[in-house]
Amino acid sequence: MELQRTEPPDGEHNERKDKDKDKDKDKDKEEARRLRRLQVMMSMVMSVISQDPDLTLEEAAEMAANARRAALTMFPGKELAYDILYRPRLQRLMNERFRLQ
């Protein structure tokens, strides 16, 4: 007894490919949206830390911690990327702003 392999007609196969491509495009768009949102958020946090004359060291540290928490909520499992990209910037900014060493 020989088994016959059945394949979907070309139209169905192409429809599946198109749906997969659409899903990939949607995922890419969503990731780009989250990435842009993260960039804007970090820019705002850094602006406030550098420019608000009434901001205390404790408030700045809390803002940095909250920004990290929000970033990792948007991008779970990306702690290393955050620590490489944003942590040094925030530390440098806080050192300059509050004369830390």
N, CA, C and O atoms as a GROMACS GRO file, in nm:
protein
  404
    1MET      N    1   0.084  -0.116   0.000
    1MET     CA    2   0.000   0.000   0.000
    1MET      C    3   0.090   0.124   0.000
    1MET      O    4   0.182   0.135   0.081
    2GLU      N    5   0.062   0.212  -0.088
    2GLU     CA    6   0.144   0.332  -0.104
    2GLU      C    7   0.065   0.453  -0.058
    2GLU      O    8  -0.051   0.471  -0.094
    3LEU      N    9   0.129   0.535   0.023
    3LEU     CA   10   0.063   0.656   0.071
    3LEU      C   11   0.083   0.767  -0.030
    3LEU      O   12   0.193   0.789  -0.083
    4GLN      N   13  -0.023   0.836  -0.056
    4GLN     CA   14  -0.014   0.949  -0.146
    4GLN      C   15  -0.005   1.076  -0.064
    4GLN      O   16  -0.076   1.096   0.034
    5ARG      N   17   0.082   1.160  -0.108
    5ARG     CA   18   0.099   1.287  -0.040
    5ARG      C   19   0.008   1.388  -0.107
    5ARG      O   20   0.011   1.409  -0.228
    6THR      N   21  -0.073   1.450  -0.024
    6THR     CA   22  -0.162   1.550  -0.080
    6THR      C   23  -0.114   1.688  -0.039
    6THR      O   24  -0.085   1.712   0.078
    7GLU      N   25  -0.108   1.774  -0.133
    7GLU     CA   26  -0.067   1.911  -0.108
    7GLU      C   27  -0.183   2.002  -0.142
    7GLU      O   28  -0.261   1.973  -0.232
    8PRO      N   29  -0.193   2.110  -0.069
    8PRO     CA   30  -0.303   2.203  -0.098
    8PRO      C   31  -0.285   2.263  -0.236
    8PRO      O   32  -0.172   2.278  -0.284
    9PRO      N   33  -0.394   2.297  -0.299
    9PRO     CA   34  -0.383   2.364  -0.428
    9PRO      C   35  -0.298   2.490  -0.414
    9PRO      O   36  -0.290   2.549  -0.307
   10ASP      N   37  -0.236   2.531  -0.524
   10ASP     CA   38  -0.146   2.645  -0.520
   10ASP      C   39  -0.210   2.768  -0.459
   10ASP      O   40  -0.144   2.843  -0.387
   11GLY      N   41  -0.335   2.791  -0.484
   11GLY     CA   42  -0.403   2.909  -0.431
   11GLY      C   43  -0.404   2.910  -0.279
   11GLY      O   44  -0.378   3.014  -0.218
   12GLU      N   45  -0.432   2.796  -0.216
   12GLU     CA   46  -0.436   2.789  -0.070
   12GLU      C   47  -0.297   2.810  -0.011
   12GLU      O   48  -0.282   2.877   0.091
   13HIS      N   49  -0.197   2.752  -0.076
   13HIS     CA   50  -0.059   2.765  -0.028
   13HIS      C   51  -0.015   2.911  -0.033
   13HIS      O   52   0.048   2.961   0.060
   14ASN      N   53  -0.048   2.978  -0.141
   14ASN     CA   54  -0.012   3.120  -0.155
   14ASN      C   55  -0.087   3.207  -0.055
   14ASN      O   56  -0.032   3.304  -0.004
   15GLU      N   57  -0.214   3.172  -0.027
   15GLU     CA   58  -0.291   3.248   0.071
   15GLU      C   59  -0.228   3.239   0.209
   15GLU      O   60  -0.223   3.337   0.283
   16ARG      N   61  -0.179   3.119   0.244
   16ARG     CA   62  -0.114   3.101   0.372
   16ARG      C   63   0.014   3.184   0.379
   16ARG      O   64   0.043   3.245   0.482
   17LYS      N   65   0.090   3.185   0.271
   17LYS     CA   66   0.212   3.265   0.267
   17LYS      C   67   0.180   3.413   0.284
   17LYS      O   68   0.249   3.485   0.357
   18ASP      N   69   0.075   3.458   0.216
   18ASP     CA   70   0.035   3.598   0.228
   18ASP      C   71  -0.007   3.632   0.370
   18ASP      O   72   0.028   3.738   0.421
   19LYS      N   73  -0.082   3.543   0.434
   19LYS     CA   74  -0.125   3.567   0.571
   19LYS      C   75  -0.006   3.572   0.666
   19LYS      O   76  -0.001   3.655   0.757
   20ASP      N   77   0.091   3.482   0.644
   20ASP     CA   78   0.212   3.483   0.727
   20ASP      C   79   0.291   3.612   0.707
   20ASP      O   80   0.343   3.668   0.804
   21LYS      N   81   0.299   3.658   0.584
   21LYS     CA   82   0.369   3.784   0.556
   21LYS      C   83   0.298   3.901   0.623
   21LYS      O   84   0.362   3.990   0.679
   22ASP      N   85   0.165   3.900   0.619
   22ASP     CA   86   0.088   4.007   0.684
   22ASP      C   87   0.110   4.005   0.835
   22ASP      O   88   0.125   4.111   0.897
   23LYS      N   89   0.114   3.885   0.894
   23LYS     CA   90   0.138   3.875   1.038
   23LYS      C   91   0.278   3.927   1.072
   23LYS      O   92   0.296   3.998   1.171
   24ASP      N   93   0.376   3.892   0.989
   24ASP     CA   94   0.512   3.939   1.012
   24ASP      C   95   0.520   4.091   1.001
   24ASP      O   96   0.588   4.156   1.080
   25LYS      N   97   0.450   4.147   0.903
   25LYS     CA   98   0.449   4.292   0.887
   25LYS      C   99   0.385   4.360   1.007
   25LYS      O  100   0.433   4.462   1.055
   26ASP      N  101   0.275   4.301   1.056
   26ASP     CA  102   0.207   4.356   1.174
   26ASP      C  103   0.298   4.351   1.296
   26ASP      O  104   0.303   4.446   1.374
   27LYS      N  105   0.370   4.239   1.313
   27LYS     CA  106   0.463   4.226   1.426
   27LYS      C  107   0.575   4.329   1.414
   27LYS      O  108   0.615   4.390   1.514
   28ASP      N  109   0.626   4.348   1.294
   28ASP     CA  110   0.733   4.446   1.272
   28ASP      C  111   0.684   4.587   1.302
   28ASP      O  112   0.755   4.666   1.364
   29LYS      N  113   0.563   4.618   1.257
   29LYS     CA  114   0.507   4.751   1.284
   29LYS      C  115   0.487   4.773   1.433
   29LYS      O  116   0.516   4.881   1.485
   30GLU      N  117   0.438   4.671   1.502
   30GLU     CA  118   0.416   4.682   1.646
   30GLU      C  119   0.549   4.700   1.720
   30GLU      O  120   0.559   4.782   1.811
   31GLU      N  121   0.650   4.625   1.680
   31GLU     CA  122   0.780   4.639   1.745
   31GLU      C  123   0.839   4.778   1.718
   31GLU      O  124   0.898   4.839   1.807
   32ALA      N  125   0.824   4.827   1.596
   32ALA     CA  126   0.873   4.961   1.562
   32ALA      C  127   0.800   5.067   1.645
   32ALA      O  128   0.862   5.165   1.689
   33ARG      N  129   0.671   5.048   1.667
   33ARG     CA  130   0.592   5.140   1.748
   33ARG      C  131   0.641   5.140   1.894
   33ARG      O  132   0.658   5.245   1.955
   34ARG      N  133   0.664   5.019   1.947
   34ARG     CA  134   0.712   5.009   2.084
   34ARG      C  135   0.852   5.069   2.098
   34ARG      O  136   0.882   5.135   2.198
   35LEU      N  137   0.936   5.047   1.999
   35LEU     CA  138   1.071   5.101   2.002
   35LEU      C  139   1.069   5.253   1.998
   35LEU      O  140   1.143   5.318   2.072
   36ARG      N  141   0.986   5.310   1.913
   36ARG     CA  142   0.975   5.456   1.906
   36ARG      C  143   0.920   5.512   2.038
   36ARG      O  144   0.965   5.617   2.084
   37ARG      N  145   0.825   5.442   2.095
   37ARG     CA  146   0.768   5.484   2.224
   37ARG      C  147   0.876   5.484   2.333
   37ARG      O  148   0.882   5.575   2.415
   38LEU      N  149   0.959   5.380   2.334
   38LEU     CA  150   1.069   5.371   2.429
   38LEU      C  151   1.167   5.486   2.410
   38LEU      O  152   1.211   5.548   2.507
   39GLN      N  153   1.202   5.515   2.286
   39GLN     CA  154   1.295   5.624   2.257
   39GLN      C  155   1.241   5.758   2.305
   39GLN      O  156   1.314   5.837   2.365
   40VAL      N  157   1.115   5.784   2.279
   40VAL     CA  158   1.054   5.909   2.323
   40VAL      C  159   1.051   5.916   2.475
   40VAL      O  160   1.083   6.019   2.534
   41MET      N  161   1.014   5.807   2.538
   41MET     CA  162   1.008   5.803   2.684
   41MET      C  163   1.145   5.830   2.745
   41MET      O  164   1.157   5.910   2.839
   42MET      N  165   1.248   5.765   2.694
   42MET     CA  166   1.382   5.783   2.749
   42MET      C  167   1.432   5.925   2.723
   42MET      O  168   1.501   5.983   2.807
   43SER      N  169   1.399   5.979   2.610
   43SER     CA  170   1.437   6.116   2.580
   43SER      C  171   1.373   6.213   2.679
   43SER      O  172   1.437   6.306   2.727
   44MET      N  173   1.246   6.190   2.709
   44MET     CA  174   1.176   6.277   2.805
   44MET      C  175   1.234   6.264   2.945
   44MET      O  176   1.253   6.364   3.014
   45VAL      N  177   1.263   6.142   2.986
   45VAL     CA  178   1.321   6.120   3.119
   45VAL      C  179   1.456   6.191   3.129
   45VAL      O  180   1.483   6.258   3.228
   46MET      N  181   1.539   6.176   3.027
   46MET     CA  182   1.671   6.240   3.030
   46MET      C  183   1.659   6.392   3.026
   46MET      O  184   1.738   6.462   3.089
   47SER      N  185   1.561   6.442   2.954
   47SER     CA  186   1.540   6.587   2.950
   47SER      C  187   1.499   6.641   3.086
   47SER      O  188   1.550   6.744   3.131
   48VAL      N  189   1.408   6.572   3.151
   48VAL     CA  190   1.362   6.617   3.284
   48VAL      C  191   1.478   6.611   3.384
   48VAL      O  192   1.498   6.705   3.461
   49ILE      N  193   1.554   6.502   3.382
   49ILE     CA  194   1.665   6.490   3.476
   49ILE      C  195   1.768   6.602   3.452
   49ILE      O  196   1.823   6.657   3.548
   50SER      N  197   1.793   6.635   3.329
   50SER     CA  198   1.895   6.736   3.302
   50SER      C  199   1.845   6.879   3.318
   50SER      O  200   1.925   6.969   3.343
   51GLN      N  201   1.714   6.902   3.305
   51GLN     CA  202   1.666   7.040   3.298
   51GLN      C  203   1.582   7.087   3.416
   51GLN      O  204   1.571   7.208   3.437
   52ASP      N  205   1.523   6.999   3.494
   52ASP     CA  206   1.437   7.042   3.603
   52ASP      C  207   1.522   7.086   3.722
   52ASP      O  208   1.588   7.003   3.785
   53PRO      N  209   1.523   7.215   3.754
   53PRO     CA  210   1.609   7.265   3.862
   53PRO      C  211   1.565   7.220   4.001
   53PRO      O  212   1.645   7.220   4.095
   54ASP      N  213   1.440   7.181   4.015
   54ASP     CA  214   1.389   7.141   4.147
   54ASP      C  215   1.396   6.991   4.171
   54ASP      O  216   1.360   6.944   4.279
   55LEU      N  217   1.443   6.917   4.074
   55LEU     CA  218   1.448   6.771   4.085
   55LEU      C  219   1.557   6.729   4.183
   55LEU      O  220   1.671   6.775   4.174
   56THR      N  221   1.522   6.641   4.276
   56THR     CA  222   1.621   6.590   4.372
   56THR      C  223   1.687   6.464   4.316
   56THR      O  224   1.638   6.404   4.220
   57LEU      N  225   1.797   6.426   4.377
   57LEU     CA  226   1.866   6.303   4.338
   57LEU      C  227   1.773   6.183   4.354
   57LEU      O  228   1.771   6.094   4.268
   58GLU      N  229   1.698   6.178   4.460
   58GLU     CA  230   1.607   6.066   4.486
   58GLU      C  231   1.498   6.059   4.379
   58GLU      O  232   1.464   5.950   4.332
   59GLU      N  233   1.445   6.174   4.341
   59GLU     CA  234   1.342   6.175   4.237
   59GLU      C  235   1.399   6.132   4.102
   59GLU      O  236   1.334   6.060   4.027
   60ALA      N  237   1.520   6.176   4.073
   60ALA     CA  238   1.584   6.136   3.948
   60ALA      C  239   1.610   5.986   3.946
   60ALA      O  240   1.588   5.921   3.844
   61ALA      N  241   1.655   5.932   4.058
   61ALA     CA  242   1.679   5.787   4.066
   61ALA      C  243   1.549   5.710   4.051
   61ALA      O  244   1.546   5.605   3.986
   62GLU      N  245   1.442   5.762   4.109
   62GLU     CA  246   1.311   5.698   4.095
   62GLU      C  247   1.262   5.702   3.951
   62GLU      O  248   1.206   5.605   3.900
   63MET      N  249   1.284   5.816   3.884
   63MET     CA  250   1.246   5.826   3.742
   63MET      C  251   1.324   5.725   3.657
   63MET      O  252   1.268   5.661   3.568
   64ALA      N  253   1.453   5.711   3.685
   64ALA     CA  254   1.536   5.616   3.610
   64ALA      C  255   1.488   5.473   3.634
   64ALA      O  256   1.480   5.393   3.540
   65ALA      N  257   1.456   5.440   3.758
   65ALA     CA  258   1.406   5.305   3.790
   65ALA      C  259   1.272   5.279   3.723
   65ALA      O  260   1.249   5.170   3.670
   66ASN      N  261   1.183   5.378   3.725
   66ASN     CA  262   1.053   5.362   3.660
   66ASN      C  263   1.067   5.348   3.509
   66ASN      O  264   0.994   5.272   3.445
   67ALA      N  265   1.162   5.422   3.451
   67ALA     CA  266   1.185   5.412   3.307
   67ALA      C  267   1.235   5.272   3.271
   67ALA      O  268   1.195   5.215   3.170
   68ARG      N  269   1.324   5.217   3.354
   68ARG     CA  270   1.375   5.082   3.330
   68ARG      C  271   1.261   4.981   3.338
   68ARG      O  272   1.249   4.892   3.253
   69ARG      N  273   1.178   4.995   3.439
   69ARG     CA  274   1.064   4.904   3.456
   69ARG      C  275   0.971   4.911   3.335
   69ARG      O  276   0.927   4.808   3.284
   70ALA      N  277   0.942   5.032   3.289
   70ALA     CA  278   0.854   5.048   3.173
   70ALA      C  279   0.918   4.990   3.047
   70ALA      O  280   0.850   4.926   2.966
   71ALA      N  281   1.047   5.011   3.030
   71ALA     CA  282   1.117   4.958   2.913
   71ALA      C  283   1.113   4.806   2.911
   71ALA      O  284   1.092   4.745   2.806
   72LEU      N  285   1.133   4.746   3.027
   72LEU     CA  286   1.133   4.599   3.033
   72LEU      C  287   0.992   4.542   3.023
   72LEU      O  288   0.974   4.426   2.988
   73THR      N  289   0.892   4.623   3.052
   73THR     CA  290   0.754   4.580   3.029
   73THR      C  291   0.726   4.578   2.879
   73THR      O  292   0.660   4.488   2.828
   74MET      N  293   0.778   4.679   2.809
   74MET     CA  294   0.761   4.684   2.663
   74MET      C  295   0.843   4.578   2.592
   74MET      O  296   0.800   4.522   2.491
   75PHE      N  297   0.962   4.548   2.646
   75PHE     CA  298   1.053   4.452   2.584
   75PHE      C  299   1.102   4.353   2.690
   75PHE      O  300   1.214   4.365   2.739
   76PRO      N  301   1.018   4.256   2.726
   76PRO     CA  302   1.055   4.158   2.830
   76PRO      C  303   1.181   4.081   2.789
   76PRO      O  304   1.200   4.045   2.673
   77GLY      N  305   1.266   4.057   2.887
   77GLY     CA  306   1.386   3.978   2.863
   77GLY      C  307   1.501   4.057   2.800
   77GLY      O  308   1.602   3.998   2.763
   78LYS      N  309   1.488   4.186   2.789
   78LYS     CA  310   1.591   4.267   2.724
   78LYS      C  311   1.670   4.351   2.825
   78LYS      O  312   1.711   4.463   2.796
   79GLU      N  313   1.690   4.295   2.944
   79GLU     CA  314   1.763   4.366   3.048
   79GLU      C  315   1.903   4.405   3.003
   79GLU      O  316   1.947   4.517   3.026
   80LEU      N  317   1.973   4.312   2.938
   80LEU     CA  318   2.109   4.339   2.894
   80LEU      C  319   2.113   4.453   2.794
   80LEU      O  320   2.200   4.541   2.802
   81ALA      N  321   2.021   4.453   2.700
   81ALA     CA  322   2.016   4.561   2.601
   81ALA      C  323   1.992   4.695   2.670
   81ALA      O  324   2.056   4.795   2.636
   82TYR      N  325   1.901   4.699   2.766
   82TYR     CA  326   1.874   4.822   2.840
   82TYR      C  327   2.000   4.867   2.915
   82TYR      O  328   2.037   4.984   2.912
   83ASP      N  329   2.064   4.771   2.982
   83ASP     CA  330   2.182   4.804   3.061
   83ASP      C  331   2.298   4.853   2.975
   83ASP      O  332   2.382   4.931   3.021
   84ILE      N  333   2.304   4.808   2.852
   84ILE     CA  334   2.410   4.852   2.760
   84ILE      C  335   2.376   4.988   2.698
   84ILE      O  336   2.463   5.073   2.684
   85LEU      N  337   2.250   5.007   2.661
   85LEU     CA  338   2.211   5.128   2.588
   85LEU      C  339   2.176   5.247   2.677
   85LEU      O  340   2.226   5.357   2.655
   86TYR      N  341   2.093   5.226   2.775
   86TYR     CA  342   2.037   5.338   2.850
   86TYR      C  343   2.098   5.361   2.988
   86TYR      O  344   2.109   5.475   3.032
   87ARG      N  345   2.137   5.256   3.055
   87ARG     CA  346   2.190   5.273   3.190
   87ARG      C  347   2.312   5.365   3.194
   87ARG      O  348   2.318   5.454   3.280
   88PRO      N  349   2.410   5.347   3.105
   88PRO     CA  350   2.526   5.438   3.110
   88PRO      C  351   2.488   5.583   3.082
   88PRO      O  352   2.545   5.674   3.141
   89ARG      N  353   2.393   5.605   2.993
   89ARG     CA  354   2.349   5.742   2.963
   89ARG      C  355   2.288   5.807   3.086
   89ARG      O  356   2.317   5.922   3.119
   90LEU      N  357   2.201   5.732   3.153
   90LEU     CA  358   2.135   5.786   3.272
   90LEU      C  359   2.236   5.809   3.384
   90LEU      O  360   2.230   5.910   3.454
   91GLN      N  361   2.330   5.716   3.402
   91GLN     CA  362   2.431   5.732   3.506
   91GLN      C  363   2.518   5.855   3.477
   91GLN      O  364   2.546   5.934   3.568
   92ARG      N  365   2.561   5.871   3.353
   92ARG     CA  366   2.644   5.985   3.316
   92ARG      C  367   2.568   6.116   3.340
   92ARG      O  368   2.622   6.212   3.393
   93LEU      N  369   2.442   6.116   3.299
   93LEU     CA  370   2.359   6.235   3.316
   93LEU      C  371   2.341   6.270   3.464
   93LEU      O  372   2.352   6.387   3.502
   94MET      N  373   2.315   6.170   3.546
   94MET     CA  374   2.297   6.195   3.688
   94MET      C  375   2.429   6.237   3.754
   94MET      O  376   2.429   6.322   3.843
   95ASN      N  377   2.540   6.180   3.710
   95ASN     CA  378   2.670   6.221   3.764
   95ASN      C  379   2.697   6.367   3.733
   95ASN      O  380   2.745   6.441   3.818
   96GLU      N  381   2.667   6.409   3.610
   96GLU     CA  382   2.689   6.548   3.571
   96GLU      C  383   2.593   6.642   3.645
   96GLU      O  384   2.633   6.747   3.694
   97ARG      N  385   2.469   6.602   3.652
   97ARG     CA  386   2.365   6.688   3.709
   97ARG      C  387   2.381   6.708   3.859
   97ARG      O  388   2.362   6.818   3.910
   98PHE      N  389   2.415   6.599   3.930
   98PHE     CA  390   2.422   6.604   4.076
   98PHE      C  391   2.565   6.599   4.128
   98PHE      O  392   2.587   6.584   4.248
   99ARG      N  393   2.661   6.612   4.040
   99ARG     CA  394   2.804   6.614   4.076
   99ARG      C  395   2.842   6.491   4.159
   99ARG      O  396   2.905   6.503   4.265
  100LEU      N  397   2.804   6.374   4.111
  100LEU     CA  398   2.834   6.249   4.180
  100LEU      C  399   2.966   6.192   4.129
  100LEU      O  400   3.008   6.219   4.016
  101GLN      N  401   3.029   6.115   4.210
  101GLN     CA  402   3.150   6.041   4.166
  101GLN      C  403   3.178   5.928   4.258
  101GLN      O  404   3.275   5.855   4.238
   0.00000   0.00000   0.00000
